[in-house]
């Protein structure tokens, strides 16, 4: 992931959560989206904000498979 994309993603995460989960991912820790303290509606808002910022649409069949922050990063890298 490019440095610019990484900065965008970090900012989005900071807007939604207090803890910097992105740094934990970079340190090879598995962080589940459900562990971020967000309810399902807030996770959807987070994903929508990511789609808007990156000008992409993540298909529903892929959204259903997103379990960890690393899963999300891998989708953005493709």
Secondary structure as UniProt FT lines:
FT   HELIX           3..16
FT   HELIX           21..26
FT   TURN            27..28
FT   HELIX           33..36
FT   HELIX           40..54
FT   HELIX           60..63
FT   TURN            64..65
FT   HELIX           69..77
//
